[in-house]
Amino acid sequence: MSKEGSNIVDFPGKEKPKPSGYQSGTGSINMRSDLVVEASKVIPEPPVLINLVSSRVKQLNLGRTPLVETDHRMGAADIALTEIIEGKISVDEKED
């Protein structure tokens, strides 16, 4: 789960394409665990959070502009989680 005592969490990913934040040879995307914890307070259902992050990572990797300030150390998953935490993106509640 965590590597070398850091706050990085492995997020299962597909082998292609390799988005920013992807660690070659691991089959996963790195995310900061503190961001995962904070985002899970906003969206407490893990499958919903995973789907939202995954969708946003795809958009970012296709060239969409981040909605938050970023720095060179942030991968696409970290950006997506920060957007969730700051309320920039959310789940669309559908009515039945």
Biopython code that builds the backbone (N, CA, C, O; Angstrom):
import numpy as np
from Bio.PDB.StructureBuilder import StructureBuilder

atoms = [
    (1, "MET", "N", (0.822, -1.185, 0.000)),
    (1, "MET", "CA", (0.000, 0.000, 0.000)),
    (1, "MET", "C", (0.868, 1.252, 0.000)),
    (1, "MET", "O", (0.817, 2.028, -0.955)),
    (2, "SER", "N", (1.630, 1.462, 0.999)),
    (2, "SER", "CA", (2.480, 2.641, 1.101)),
    (2, "SER", "C", (3.911, 2.237, 0.789)),
    (2, "SER", "O", (4.345, 1.139, 1.138)),
    (3, "LYS", "N", (4.636, 3.121, 0.136)),
    (3, "LYS", "CA", (6.009, 2.795, -0.251)),
    (3, "LYS", "C", (6.997, 3.581, 0.583)),
    (3, "LYS", "O", (6.897, 4.802, 0.707)),
    (4, "GLU", "N", (7.954, 2.863, 1.154)),
    (4, "GLU", "CA", (9.084, 3.459, 1.847)),
    (4, "GLU", "C", (8.675, 4.489, 2.885)),
    (4, "GLU", "O", (9.346, 5.509, 3.039)),
    (5, "GLY", "N", (7.577, 4.237, 3.606)),
    (5, "GLY", "CA", (7.160, 5.129, 4.674)),
    (5, "GLY", "C", (6.621, 6.459, 4.185)),
    (5, "GLY", "O", (6.414, 7.366, 4.991)),
    (6, "SER", "N", (6.390, 6.602, 2.891)),
    (6, "SER", "CA", (5.876, 7.864, 2.365)),
    (6, "SER", "C", (4.354, 7.865, 2.430)),
    (6, "SER", "O", (3.740, 6.907, 2.898)),
    (7, "ASN", "N", (3.770, 8.928, 1.966)),
    (7, "ASN", "CA", (2.326, 8.994, 1.958)),
    (7, "ASN", "C", (1.782, 8.776, 0.545)),
    (7, "ASN", "O", (0.849, 9.459, 0.122)),
    (8, "ILE", "N", (2.362, 7.834, -0.174)),
    (8, "ILE", "CA", (1.935, 7.477, -1.522)),
    (8, "ILE", "C", (1.135, 6.177, -1.463)),
    (8, "ILE", "O", (1.560, 5.201, -0.844)),
    (9, "VAL", "N", (-0.033, 6.177, -2.120)),
    (9, "VAL", "CA", (-0.897, 5.002, -2.164)),
    (9, "VAL", "C", (-0.959, 4.516, -3.599)),
    (9, "VAL", "O", (-1.147, 5.321, -4.511)),
    (10, "ASP", "N", (-0.804, 3.219, -3.823)),
    (10, "ASP", "CA", (-0.921, 2.657, -5.161)),
    (10, "ASP", "C", (-2.384, 2.615, -5.557)),
    (10, "ASP", "O", (-3.237, 2.208, -4.769)),
    (11, "PHE", "N", (-2.671, 3.036, -6.781)),
    (11, "PHE", "CA", (-4.017, 3.003, -7.335)),
    (11, "PHE", "C", (-3.952, 2.124, -8.571)),
    (11, "PHE", "O", (-3.236, 2.452, -9.517)),
    (12, "PRO", "N", (-4.689, 1.001, -8.588)),
    (12, "PRO", "CA", (-4.608, 0.103, -9.741)),
    (12, "PRO", "C", (-4.901, 0.850, -11.036)),
    (12, "PRO", "O", (-5.837, 1.646, -11.109)),
    (13, "GLY", "N", (-4.103, 0.587, -12.041)),
    (13, "GLY", "CA", (-4.289, 1.252, -13.319)),
    (13, "GLY", "C", (-4.067, 0.291, -14.461)),
    (13, "GLY", "O", (-3.569, -0.818, -14.265)),
    (14, "LYS", "N", (-4.432, 0.709, -15.642)),
    (14, "LYS", "CA", (-4.221, -0.104, -16.836)),
    (14, "LYS", "C", (-2.794, 0.079, -17.319)),
    (14, "LYS", "O", (-2.126, 1.050, -16.965)),
    (15, "GLU", "N", (-2.341, -0.850, -18.120)),
    (15, "GLU", "CA", (-0.969, -0.796, -18.610)),
    (15, "GLU", "C", (-0.738, 0.331, -19.604)),
    (15, "GLU", "O", (0.400, 0.779, -19.743)),
    (16, "LYS", "N", (-1.758, 0.810, -20.300)),
    (16, "LYS", "CA", (-1.579, 1.880, -21.268)),
    (16, "LYS", "C", (-2.753, 2.818, -21.204)),
    (16, "LYS", "O", (-3.840, 2.346, -20.870)),
    (17, "PRO", "N", (-2.649, 4.064, -21.481)),
    (17, "PRO", "CA", (-1.411, 4.810, -21.572)),
    (17, "PRO", "C", (-0.847, 5.089, -20.187)),
    (17, "PRO", "O", (-1.516, 4.860, -19.180)),
    (18, "LYS", "N", (0.368, 5.576, -20.139)),
    (18, "LYS", "CA", (1.008, 5.846, -18.858)),
    (18, "LYS", "C", (0.835, 7.323, -18.507)),
    (18, "LYS", "O", (1.562, 8.172, -19.022)),
    (19, "PRO", "N", (-0.131, 7.635, -17.627)),
    (19, "PRO", "CA", (-0.379, 9.029, -17.272)),
    (19, "PRO", "C", (0.699, 9.592, -16.369)),
    (19, "PRO", "O", (1.527, 8.853, -15.836)),
    (20, "SER", "N", (0.684, 10.923, -16.200)),
    (20, "SER", "CA", (1.655, 11.523, -15.289)),
    (20, "SER", "C", (1.388, 11.007, -13.897)),
    (20, "SER", "O", (0.230, 10.835, -13.517)),
    (21, "GLY", "N", (2.407, 10.759, -13.142)),
    (21, "GLY", "CA", (2.252, 10.156, -11.825)),
    (21, "GLY", "C", (2.362, 8.643, -11.883)),
    (21, "GLY", "O", (2.361, 7.978, -10.847)),
    (22, "TYR", "N", (2.456, 8.095, -13.085)),
    (22, "TYR", "CA", (2.533, 6.651, -13.262)),
    (22, "TYR", "C", (3.961, 6.208, -13.019)),
    (22, "TYR", "O", (4.916, 6.815, -13.504)),
    (23, "GLN", "N", (4.080, 5.146, -12.264)),
    (23, "GLN", "CA", (5.411, 4.629, -11.980)),
    (23, "GLN", "C", (5.638, 3.403, -12.856)),
    (23, "GLN", "O", (4.959, 2.390, -12.688)),
    (24, "SER", "N", (6.566, 3.483, -13.769)),
    (24, "SER", "CA", (6.825, 2.422, -14.731)),
    (24, "SER", "C", (7.104, 1.086, -14.056)),
    (24, "SER", "O", (7.888, 0.993, -13.111)),
    (25, "GLY", "N", (6.439, 0.058, -14.569)),
    (25, "GLY", "CA", (6.691, -1.293, -14.086)),
    (25, "GLY", "C", (5.861, -1.699, -12.877)),
    (25, "GLY", "O", (5.927, -2.854, -12.458)),
    (26, "THR", "N", (5.082, -0.786, -12.302)),
    (26, "THR", "CA", (4.319, -1.150, -11.114)),
    (26, "THR", "C", (2.868, -1.463, -11.422)),
    (26, "THR", "O", (2.194, -2.103, -10.614)),
    (27, "GLY", "N", (2.359, -1.019, -12.593)),
    (27, "GLY", "CA", (0.965, -1.245, -12.924)),
    (27, "GLY", "C", (0.027, -0.403, -12.078)),
    (27, "GLY", "O", (-1.139, -0.761, -11.913)),
    (28, "SER", "N", (0.506, 0.701, -11.541)),
    (28, "SER", "CA", (-0.342, 1.525, -10.690)),
    (28, "SER", "C", (-0.014, 3.004, -10.839)),
    (28, "SER", "O", (1.033, 3.384, -11.363)),
    (29, "ILE", "N", (-0.945, 3.827, -10.360)),
    (29, "ILE", "CA", (-0.773, 5.266, -10.339)),
    (29, "ILE", "C", (-0.559, 5.651, -8.888)),
    (29, "ILE", "O", (-1.275, 5.174, -8.008)),
    (30, "ASN", "N", (0.416, 6.506, -8.627)),
    (30, "ASN", "CA", (0.676, 6.942, -7.258)),
    (30, "ASN", "C", (-0.227, 8.097, -6.880)),
    (30, "ASN", "O", (-0.419, 9.038, -7.650)),
    (31, "MET", "N", (-0.781, 8.010, -5.676)),
    (31, "MET", "CA", (-1.588, 9.089, -5.126)),
    (31, "MET", "C", (-1.127, 9.332, -3.702)),
    (31, "MET", "O", (-0.736, 8.397, -3.003)),
    (32, "ARG", "N", (-1.169, 10.579, -3.271)),
    (32, "ARG", "CA", (-0.808, 10.899, -1.894)),
    (32, "ARG", "C", (-1.937, 10.457, -0.967)),
    (32, "ARG", "O", (-3.101, 10.795, -1.183)),
    (33, "SER", "N", (-1.584, 9.707, 0.054)),
    (33, "SER", "CA", (-2.594, 9.159, 0.960)),
    (33, "SER", "C", (-3.351, 10.239, 1.717)),
    (33, "SER", "O", (-4.531, 10.065, 2.021)),
    (34, "ASP", "N", (-2.685, 11.369, 2.032)),
    (34, "ASP", "CA", (-3.397, 12.441, 2.725)),
    (34, "ASP", "C", (-4.500, 13.033, 1.855)),
    (34, "ASP", "O", (-5.550, 13.423, 2.364)),
    (35, "LEU", "N", (-4.268, 13.100, 0.549)),
    (35, "LEU", "CA", (-5.304, 13.589, -0.362)),
    (35, "LEU", "C", (-6.448, 12.591, -0.472)),
    (35, "LEU", "O", (-7.610, 12.989, -0.563)),
    (36, "VAL", "N", (-6.135, 11.302, -0.465)),
    (36, "VAL", "CA", (-7.174, 10.267, -0.520)),
    (36, "VAL", "C", (-8.070, 10.366, 0.712)),
    (36, "VAL", "O", (-9.293, 10.282, 0.600)),
    (37, "VAL", "N", (-7.467, 10.544, 1.881)),
    (37, "VAL", "CA", (-8.231, 10.654, 3.129)),
    (37, "VAL", "C", (-9.140, 11.876, 3.088)),
    (37, "VAL", "O", (-10.316, 11.785, 3.438)),
    (38, "GLU", "N", (-8.605, 13.015, 2.666)),
    (38, "GLU", "CA", (-9.410, 14.242, 2.605)),
    (38, "GLU", "C", (-10.537, 14.123, 1.576)),
    (38, "GLU", "O", (-11.662, 14.546, 1.841)),
    (39, "ALA", "N", (-10.242, 13.549, 0.403)),
    (39, "ALA", "CA", (-11.272, 13.386, -0.632)),
    (39, "ALA", "C", (-12.355, 12.413, -0.178)),
    (39, "ALA", "O", (-13.521, 12.574, -0.538)),
    (40, "SER", "N", (-11.981, 11.403, 0.612)),
    (40, "SER", "CA", (-12.981, 10.445, 1.092)),
    (40, "SER", "C", (-13.920, 11.068, 2.120)),
    (40, "SER", "O", (-14.991, 10.521, 2.385)),
    (41, "LYS", "N", (-13.537, 12.199, 2.700)),
    (41, "LYS", "CA", (-14.450, 12.941, 3.572)),
    (41, "LYS", "C", (-15.515, 13.657, 2.745)),
    (41, "LYS", "O", (-16.643, 13.843, 3.201)),
    (42, "VAL", "N", (-15.151, 14.055, 1.526)),
    (42, "VAL", "CA", (-16.082, 14.728, 0.622)),
    (42, "VAL", "C", (-16.986, 13.705, -0.070)),
    (42, "VAL", "O", (-18.195, 13.906, -0.178)),
    (43, "ILE", "N", (-16.385, 12.609, -0.535)),
    (43, "ILE", "CA", (-17.126, 11.524, -1.201)),
    (43, "ILE", "C", (-16.810, 10.238, -0.446)),
    (43, "ILE", "O", (-15.808, 9.583, -0.734)),
    (44, "PRO", "N", (-17.661, 9.867, 0.526)),
    (44, "PRO", "CA", (-17.346, 8.747, 1.412)),
    (44, "PRO", "C", (-17.484, 7.352, 0.792)),
    (44, "PRO", "O", (-16.979, 6.383, 1.359)),
    (45, "GLU", "N", (-18.152, 7.230, -0.350)),
    (45, "GLU", "CA", (-18.323, 5.924, -0.987)),
    (45, "GLU", "C", (-17.113, 5.622, -1.865)),
    (45, "GLU", "O", (-16.931, 6.267, -2.897)),
    (46, "PRO", "N", (-16.270, 4.639, -1.471)),
    (46, "PRO", "CA", (-15.039, 4.356, -2.233)),
    (46, "PRO", "C", (-15.245, 4.095, -3.721)),
    (46, "PRO", "O", (-14.476, 4.623, -4.524)),
    (47, "PRO", "N", (-16.248, 3.302, -4.137)),
    (47, "PRO", "CA", (-16.392, 3.087, -5.587)),
    (47, "PRO", "C", (-16.700, 4.377, -6.352)),
    (47, "PRO", "O", (-16.223, 4.569, -7.470)),
    (48, "VAL", "N", (-17.485, 5.245, -5.755)),
    (48, "VAL", "CA", (-17.820, 6.519, -6.400)),
    (48, "VAL", "C", (-16.578, 7.398, -6.498)),
    (48, "VAL", "O", (-16.328, 8.009, -7.537)),
    (49, "LEU", "N", (-15.805, 7.462, -5.425)),
    (49, "LEU", "CA", (-14.566, 8.249, -5.422)),
    (49, "LEU", "C", (-13.592, 7.726, -6.471)),
    (49, "LEU", "O", (-12.999, 8.507, -7.214)),
    (50, "ILE", "N", (-13.428, 6.430, -6.531)),
    (50, "ILE", "CA", (-12.515, 5.810, -7.508)),
    (50, "ILE", "C", (-12.952, 6.142, -8.930)),
    (50, "ILE", "O", (-12.125, 6.502, -9.768)),
    (51, "ASN", "N", (-14.244, 6.021, -9.202)),
    (51, "ASN", "CA", (-14.741, 6.307, -10.553)),
    (51, "ASN", "C", (-14.565, 7.770, -10.926)),
    (51, "ASN", "O", (-14.214, 8.083, -12.063)),
    (52, "LEU", "N", (-14.806, 8.671, -9.976)),
    (52, "LEU", "CA", (-14.652, 10.094, -10.245)),
    (52, "LEU", "C", (-13.186, 10.446, -10.504)),
    (52, "LEU", "O", (-12.874, 11.168, -11.451)),
    (53, "VAL", "N", (-12.300, 9.939, -9.670)),
    (53, "VAL", "CA", (-10.871, 10.193, -9.861)),
    (53, "VAL", "C", (-10.407, 9.616, -11.198)),
    (53, "VAL", "O", (-9.680, 10.274, -11.943)),
    (54, "SER", "N", (-10.820, 8.406, -11.494)),
    (54, "SER", "CA", (-10.431, 7.761, -12.748)),
    (54, "SER", "C", (-10.901, 8.557, -13.955)),
    (54, "SER", "O", (-10.134, 8.770, -14.895)),
    (55, "SER", "N", (-12.153, 9.000, -13.938)),
    (55, "SER", "CA", (-12.681, 9.787, -15.055)),
    (55, "SER", "C", (-11.929, 11.095, -15.220)),
    (55, "SER", "O", (-11.614, 11.501, -16.338)),
    (56, "ARG", "N", (-11.641, 11.755, -14.105)),
    (56, "ARG", "CA", (-10.944, 13.039, -14.174)),
    (56, "ARG", "C", (-9.492, 12.869, -14.623)),
    (56, "ARG", "O", (-8.968, 13.708, -15.357)),
    (57, "VAL", "N", (-8.841, 11.792, -14.186)),
    (57, "VAL", "CA", (-7.474, 11.508, -14.629)),
    (57, "VAL", "C", (-7.451, 11.330, -16.145)),
    (57, "VAL", "O", (-6.555, 11.842, -16.816)),
    (58, "LYS", "N", (-8.423, 10.615, -16.683)),
    (58, "LYS", "CA", (-8.497, 10.438, -18.137)),
    (58, "LYS", "C", (-8.628, 11.786, -18.835)),
    (58, "LYS", "O", (-7.954, 12.042, -19.833)),
    (59, "GLN", "N", (-9.506, 12.656, -18.302)),
    (59, "GLN", "CA", (-9.681, 13.975, -18.900)),
    (59, "GLN", "C", (-8.384, 14.775, -18.854)),
    (59, "GLN", "O", (-7.990, 15.387, -19.848)),
    (60, "LEU", "N", (-7.729, 14.769, -17.712)),
    (60, "LEU", "CA", (-6.472, 15.519, -17.564)),
    (60, "LEU", "C", (-5.402, 14.994, -18.511)),
    (60, "LEU", "O", (-4.650, 15.773, -19.095)),
    (61, "ASN", "N", (-5.333, 13.685, -18.664)),
    (61, "ASN", "CA", (-4.331, 13.091, -19.552)),
    (61, "ASN", "C", (-4.622, 13.365, -21.023)),
    (61, "ASN", "O", (-3.727, 13.284, -21.865)),
    (62, "LEU", "N", (-5.884, 13.690, -21.329)),
    (62, "LEU", "CA", (-6.245, 14.049, -22.699)),
    (62, "LEU", "C", (-6.057, 15.540, -22.962)),
    (62, "LEU", "O", (-6.328, 16.020, -24.063)),
    (63, "GLY", "N", (-5.591, 16.273, -21.947)),
    (63, "GLY", "CA", (-5.258, 17.672, -22.158)),
    (63, "GLY", "C", (-6.175, 18.688, -21.495)),
    (63, "GLY", "O", (-5.986, 19.891, -21.679)),
    (64, "ARG", "N", (-7.164, 18.237, -20.727)),
    (64, "ARG", "CA", (-8.035, 19.189, -20.036)),
    (64, "ARG", "C", (-7.214, 19.980, -19.019)),
    (64, "ARG", "O", (-6.251, 19.464, -18.452)),
    (65, "THR", "N", (-7.596, 21.213, -18.798)),
    (65, "THR", "CA", (-6.879, 22.095, -17.890)),
    (65, "THR", "C", (-7.272, 21.805, -16.440)),
    (65, "THR", "O", (-8.459, 21.692, -16.137)),
    (66, "PRO", "N", (-6.294, 21.684, -15.543)),
    (66, "PRO", "CA", (-6.610, 21.500, -14.125)),
    (66, "PRO", "C", (-7.391, 22.704, -13.583)),
    (66, "PRO", "O", (-7.176, 23.839, -14.007)),
    (67, "LEU", "N", (-8.286, 22.440, -12.652)),
    (67, "LEU", "CA", (-9.113, 23.482, -12.061)),
    (67, "LEU", "C", (-8.517, 24.038, -10.771)),
    (67, "LEU", "O", (-9.111, 24.900, -10.123)),
    (68, "VAL", "N", (-7.344, 23.541, -10.407)),
    (68, "VAL", "CA", (-6.646, 23.977, -9.193)),
    (68, "VAL", "C", (-5.201, 24.310, -9.558)),
    (68, "VAL", "O", (-4.704, 23.907, -10.610)),
    (69, "GLU", "N", (-4.531, 25.055, -8.666)),
    (69, "GLU", "CA", (-3.114, 25.315, -8.876)),
    (69, "GLU", "C", (-2.337, 24.016, -8.718)),
    (69, "GLU", "O", (-2.608, 23.225, -7.814)),
    (70, "THR", "N", (-1.380, 23.806, -9.592)),
    (70, "THR", "CA", (-0.586, 22.583, -9.547)),
    (70, "THR", "C", (0.894, 22.936, -9.452)),
    (70, "THR", "O", (1.305, 24.068, -9.711)),
    (71, "ASP", "N", (1.676, 21.937, -9.075)),
    (71, "ASP", "CA", (3.120, 22.086, -9.155)),
    (71, "ASP", "C", (3.675, 20.858, -9.868)),
    (71, "ASP", "O", (2.945, 19.903, -10.136)),
    (72, "HIS", "N", (4.946, 20.886, -10.168)),
    (72, "HIS", "CA", (5.570, 19.835, -10.976)),
    (72, "HIS", "C", (5.561, 18.457, -10.310)),
    (72, "HIS", "O", (5.762, 17.450, -10.988)),
    (73, "ARG", "N", (5.336, 18.396, -9.017)),
    (73, "ARG", "CA", (5.342, 17.102, -8.318)),
    (73, "ARG", "C", (3.993, 16.393, -8.346)),
    (73, "ARG", "O", (3.914, 15.214, -8.002)),
    (74, "MET", "N", (2.934, 17.088, -8.747)),
    (74, "MET", "CA", (1.592, 16.510, -8.723)),
    (74, "MET", "C", (1.327, 15.692, -9.981)),
    (74, "MET", "O", (1.533, 16.160, -11.101)),
    (75, "GLY", "N", (0.868, 14.462, -9.775)),
    (75, "GLY", "CA", (0.415, 13.647, -10.888)),
    (75, "GLY", "C", (-1.061, 13.942, -11.144)),
    (75, "GLY", "O", (-1.688, 14.702, -10.406)),
    (76, "ALA", "N", (-1.602, 13.341, -12.182)),
    (76, "ALA", "CA", (-2.999, 13.574, -12.540)),
    (76, "ALA", "C", (-3.948, 13.144, -11.420)),
    (76, "ALA", "O", (-4.957, 13.810, -11.190)),
    (77, "ALA", "N", (-3.652, 12.059, -10.727)),
    (77, "ALA", "CA", (-4.516, 11.596, -9.635)),
    (77, "ALA", "C", (-4.508, 12.593, -8.480)),
    (77, "ALA", "O", (-5.552, 12.850, -7.880)),
    (78, "ASP", "N", (-3.350, 13.154, -8.164)),
    (78, "ASP", "CA", (-3.269, 14.164, -7.110)),
    (78, "ASP", "C", (-4.065, 15.413, -7.482)),
    (78, "ASP", "O", (-4.725, 16.013, -6.633)),
    (79, "ILE", "N", (-3.998, 15.793, -8.736)),
    (79, "ILE", "CA", (-4.765, 16.952, -9.198)),
    (79, "ILE", "C", (-6.259, 16.668, -9.072)),
    (79, "ILE", "O", (-7.010, 17.508, -8.576)),
    (80, "ALA", "N", (-6.694, 15.490, -9.516)),
    (80, "ALA", "CA", (-8.113, 15.124, -9.422)),
    (80, "ALA", "C", (-8.586, 15.118, -7.975)),
    (80, "ALA", "O", (-9.665, 15.630, -7.674)),
    (81, "LEU", "N", (-7.792, 14.545, -7.078)),
    (81, "LEU", "CA", (-8.162, 14.506, -5.663)),
    (81, "LEU", "C", (-8.250, 15.920, -5.082)),
    (81, "LEU", "O", (-9.165, 16.218, -4.315)),
    (82, "THR", "N", (-7.308, 16.789, -5.443)),
    (82, "THR", "CA", (-7.332, 18.166, -4.962)),
    (82, "THR", "C", (-8.567, 18.897, -5.477)),
    (82, "THR", "O", (-9.169, 19.687, -4.750)),
    (83, "GLU", "N", (-8.944, 18.638, -6.722)),
    (83, "GLU", "CA", (-10.153, 19.245, -7.272)),
    (83, "GLU", "C", (-11.388, 18.805, -6.501)),
    (83, "GLU", "O", (-12.294, 19.607, -6.275)),
    (84, "ILE", "N", (-11.435, 17.552, -6.098)),
    (84, "ILE", "CA", (-12.555, 17.043, -5.301)),
    (84, "ILE", "C", (-12.571, 17.717, -3.936)),
    (84, "ILE", "O", (-13.617, 18.177, -3.479)),
    (85, "ILE", "N", (-11.421, 17.777, -3.291)),
    (85, "ILE", "CA", (-11.308, 18.370, -1.956)),
    (85, "ILE", "C", (-11.750, 19.830, -1.977)),
    (85, "ILE", "O", (-12.439, 20.283, -1.063)),
    (86, "GLU", "N", (-11.360, 20.562, -3.004)),
    (86, "GLU", "CA", (-11.683, 21.981, -3.097)),
    (86, "GLU", "C", (-13.074, 22.246, -3.665)),
    (86, "GLU", "O", (-13.471, 23.401, -3.816)),
    (87, "GLY", "N", (-13.815, 21.186, -3.981)),
    (87, "GLY", "CA", (-15.179, 21.352, -4.472)),
    (87, "GLY", "C", (-15.276, 21.787, -5.919)),
    (87, "GLY", "O", (-16.326, 22.260, -6.355)),
    (88, "LYS", "N", (-14.194, 21.634, -6.672)),
    (88, "LYS", "CA", (-14.190, 22.033, -8.082)),
    (88, "LYS", "C", (-14.908, 21.014, -8.960)),
    (88, "LYS", "O", (-15.486, 21.373, -9.986)),
    (89, "ILE", "N", (-14.873, 19.746, -8.559)),
    (89, "ILE", "CA", (-15.617, 18.702, -9.270)),
    (89, "ILE", "C", (-16.382, 17.881, -8.248)),
    (89, "ILE", "O", (-15.970, 17.765, -7.093)),
    (90, "SER", "N", (-17.491, 17.318, -8.677)),
    (90, "SER", "CA", (-18.294, 16.485, -7.787)),
    (90, "SER", "C", (-19.104, 15.501, -8.625)),
    (90, "SER", "O", (-19.061, 15.523, -9.855)),
    (91, "VAL", "N", (-19.834, 14.648, -7.936)),
    (91, "VAL", "CA", (-20.664, 13.651, -8.607)),
    (91, "VAL", "C", (-22.002, 14.284, -8.912)),
    (91, "VAL", "O", (-22.588, 14.961, -8.067)),
    (92, "ASP", "N", (-22.486, 14.062, -10.126)),
    (92, "ASP", "CA", (-23.794, 14.553, -10.528)),
    (92, "ASP", "C", (-24.850, 13.621, -9.958)),
    (92, "ASP", "O", (-24.907, 12.448, -10.328)),
    (93, "GLU", "N", (-25.686, 14.131, -9.063)),
    (93, "GLU", "CA", (-26.749, 13.334, -8.456)),
    (93, "GLU", "C", (-27.901, 13.227, -9.433)),
    (93, "GLU", "O", (-28.523, 14.234, -9.774)),
    (94, "LYS", "N", (-28.195, 12.012, -9.891)),
    (94, "LYS", "CA", (-29.299, 11.797, -10.836)),
    (94, "LYS", "C", (-30.563, 11.452, -10.063)),
    (94, "LYS", "O", (-30.543, 10.730, -9.067)),
    (95, "GLU", "N", (-31.659, 12.001, -10.568)),
    (95, "GLU", "CA", (-32.951, 11.682, -9.957)),
    (95, "GLU", "C", (-33.535, 10.468, -10.651)),
    (95, "GLU", "O", (-33.338, 10.271, -11.850)),
    (96, "ASP", "N", (-34.263, 9.646, -9.883)),
    (96, "ASP", "CA", (-34.904, 8.452, -10.468)),
    (96, "ASP", "C", (-36.226, 8.780, -11.098)),
    (96, "ASP", "O", (-36.891, 7.893, -11.633)),
]
sb = StructureBuilder()
sb.init_structure("model")
sb.init_model(0)
sb.init_chain("A")
sb.init_seg("    ")
for serial, (resi, resn, name, xyz) in enumerate(atoms, 1):
    if name == "N":
        sb.init_residue(resn, " ", resi, " ")
    sb.init_atom(name, np.array(xyz, "f"), 0.0, 1.0, " ", f" {name:<3s}", serial, name[0])
structure = sb.get_structure()
